[in-house]
Amino acid sequence: MAFKAAVITFPGSNCDRDMAVAIEAVSGAPAIRVWHGDADLPAGLDFIALPGGFSYGDYLRSGAMAAKSPILRAVVAAAERGVPVLGVCNGFQVLTESGLLPGALMRNAGQTFVCRTVELKVGNTSSLFTSGFSAAETLRVPVAHHDGNYFADAATLDELESADRVAFRYSDNPNGSLRDIAGVLSANGRVLGMMPHPERAIEPAAHASMGGTDGRRLFENVIGNLVAA
């Protein structure tokens, strides 16, 4: 099948091109770029990505204004139909603000911007995004955020753990996230939000200093699973 993906761009997005390049590098098909003010998504999408950055300048709260943009109504509707959605960094914040994922991303515990490569432990190994990983496998992926401290109430955290919805955990927590959570899945496993940037760990020549190519495997997982379906 021909793979068809969209990358959403908001005012203040700064990782949308990186995301589009990563998707094309793995799928061989250019990603469709969609502007935040559009009311509709292209027909027949297989995959939607919400990139990192500072949507709408991060006014109010990170991701809060983007979650109310015209295109997010279409993204939420697509996700509810089962279209897979990946939100990275600011995209993760948008997913929580829109209600597609539980919890919230708060100011880093150290009150500083964190920009470095971190080690992630794989939690879930059965979703579209993670089925190619082994349990407790360690990945190296860059982070770059000021508001990446994942918070949810105890009942929600317990539900995420019991339902195997914690996709990734930090080996060395850089931001204070509860239970070291770096990425979470929706109940159906087709929406993933994560603070680390897999799209920045795709090509060895460009990203050797930031984590090699571990990020590429996430895109290979989801795209491979969708193409094979």
C-alpha positions in Angstrom: 0.0 0.0 0.0 1.1 3.6 -0.5 1.8 5.2 2.9 0.1 8.5 3.5 1.1 10.6 6.6 0.5 14.2 7.7 2.6 16.4 9.9 0.7 19.3 11.6 2.4 22.7 11.8 1.4 25.3 14.4 2.8 28.9 14.8 6.0 28.2 16.8 6.5 24.6 15.7 10.2 24.0 15.1 10.5 20.3 14.6 7.9 19.8 11.9 10.5 19.6 9.1 12.6 17.1 11.2 9.4 15.0 11.6 8.6 15.1 7.9 12.1 14.1 7.0 12.1 11.2 9.4 8.8 9.9 8.0 10.0 10.2 4.4 13.3 8.6 5.3 11.6 5.5 6.6 8.5 5.2 4.5 9.9 6.5 1.2 6.8 8.8 0.8 6.8 12.5 1.5 4.7 13.6 4.4 1.9 16.0 3.8 2.3 19.3 5.6 -0.9 20.5 7.2 -1.3 24.0 8.7 -3.0 24.6 12.1 -5.7 26.8 10.6 -7.0 24.1 8.2 -10.3 22.7 9.2 -9.8 19.3 7.5 -7.2 16.7 7.1 -6.3 15.1 3.7 -8.5 12.0 3.0 -7.1 8.5 3.5 -4.4 9.3 6.1 -2.6 6.3 7.6 -0.6 8.4 10.2 -0.6 11.8 11.9 2.3 13.4 13.7 2.3 16.4 16.0 5.8 17.8 16.2 7.9 19.6 18.8 8.3 23.3 19.3 6.5 26.1 21.1 3.0 26.2 19.5 1.5 29.6 19.8 4.5 30.6 21.9 3.4 28.3 24.7 1.0 31.0 26.0 -1.4 29.9 28.8 0.1 26.4 29.0 2.3 24.4 26.7 0.0 23.0 24.0 -3.2 24.5 25.4 -3.9 26.9 22.5 -2.9 24.4 19.9 -5.4 21.9 21.4 -8.1 24.4 20.5 -6.9 25.1 16.9 -9.2 24.2 14.0 -7.1 21.3 12.8 -7.1 19.6 16.2 -10.8 18.9 15.9 -10.0 16.9 12.8 -7.1 15.2 14.5 -9.2 14.2 17.5 -11.9 12.8 15.2 -9.3 10.9 13.2 -7.8 9.4 16.3 -11.2 8.4 17.5 -11.6 6.5 14.2 -8.4 4.7 14.9 -5.9 6.7 12.8 -2.5 6.4 14.6 -1.2 9.7 16.1 2.3 10.4 17.3 2.9 13.5 19.5 6.5 14.4 20.3 7.5 17.0 23.0 5.1 19.9 22.3 3.0 17.4 20.4 2.7 15.3 23.6 1.6 18.4 25.4 -1.0 19.0 22.8 -2.3 15.4 23.1 -2.8 15.8 26.8 -4.4 19.2 26.5 -6.8 17.8 23.8 -7.8 14.9 26.0 -6.4 12.2 23.7 -3.9 11.2 26.4 -4.3 11.5 30.2 -2.1 13.6 32.5 -0.2 16.9 32.0 3.3 18.1 31.2 4.5 20.5 33.9 7.6 22.7 34.3 10.8 20.6 34.8 11.6 19.8 38.4 14.9 21.7 38.1 13.1 24.8 36.6 15.6 24.7 33.7 15.5 23.8 30.0 17.0 20.3 29.5 18.7 19.5 26.2 20.7 16.3 26.0 20.6 12.7 25.0 18.8 10.4 27.6 18.4 6.7 28.0 14.9 5.3 27.8 13.7 1.9 29.0 11.1 0.3 26.7 7.9 -0.4 28.7 5.2 -1.6 26.3 6.2 -4.0 23.5 2.8 -4.7 21.9 1.7 -1.5 20.3 2.0 -0.3 16.7 4.9 1.9 17.9 6.8 -0.5 20.1 6.2 -4.0 18.8 9.7 -4.2 17.4 11.4 -3.5 20.8 12.2 -6.0 23.5 11.1 -5.7 27.1 13.3 -3.4 29.1 15.5 -2.6 26.1 17.4 0.7 26.4 17.3 3.4 23.7 19.3 6.6 23.4 17.1 9.5 22.2 17.5 13.3 22.6 15.3 15.5 24.7 14.9 19.3 24.5 12.2 20.8 26.7 11.3 23.1 29.6 7.9 21.6 30.4 8.4 17.8 30.3 7.6 16.8 33.8 4.8 14.2 33.4 2.1 14.4 36.1 -1.1 12.5 36.7 -3.0 11.5 39.8 -2.2 8.2 41.5 -5.3 6.4 40.1 -4.4 7.4 36.5 -0.8 6.4 37.0 -1.9 3.0 38.4 -4.3 2.6 35.4 -1.5 3.4 32.9 0.8 0.8 34.5 -1.8 -1.9 34.9 -3.0 -1.5 31.3 0.6 -1.6 30.0 0.3 1.9 28.6 3.7 3.3 29.7 5.6 3.1 26.4 8.9 4.5 27.7 10.6 5.4 31.0 13.6 7.5 31.7 16.6 5.6 33.0 17.9 8.8 34.5 14.9 11.1 34.9 15.8 14.6 33.6 12.7 16.5 34.5 11.0 14.9 37.5 8.3 13.0 35.6 6.3 10.8 38.0 7.3 7.1 37.9 10.0 8.1 35.3 7.4 8.2 32.5 8.7 9.4 29.2 5.9 8.3 26.9 2.3 7.0 27.2 -0.2 5.3 25.0 -3.9 5.7 24.5 -6.2 2.9 25.7 -6.3 1.4 22.2 -2.5 1.8 21.7 -2.9 3.9 18.6 -1.9 7.3 20.1 1.6 7.8 21.5 2.8 10.9 23.3 6.5 11.1 24.3 8.8 13.9 25.3 12.1 12.6 23.7 12.6 13.3 20.0 12.9 10.1 18.0 13.0 12.2 14.8 16.3 13.6 15.9 17.9 10.1 16.0 17.4 8.9 12.5 20.6 9.3 10.4 24.0 8.3 11.9 25.9 11.0 10.1 23.7 13.8 11.3 22.7 12.6 14.7 25.7 10.5 16.0 26.2 13.0 18.9 22.6 13.0 19.8 21.8 9.3 20.1 22.6 7.5 16.9 19.7 5.9 15.1 17.6 4.5 17.9 14.7 6.8 17.0 14.5 5.4 13.5 13.3 2.1 14.9 10.2 3.7 16.3 9.2 4.9 12.9 10.1 1.6 11.3 7.8 -0.1 13.8 4.7 2.0 13.2 5.2 2.5 9.5 6.0 -1.2 9.0 3.0 -2.3 11.0 0.7 0.0 9.1 2.0 -0.9 5.6 1.7 -4.6 6.5 -1.9 -4.3 7.8 
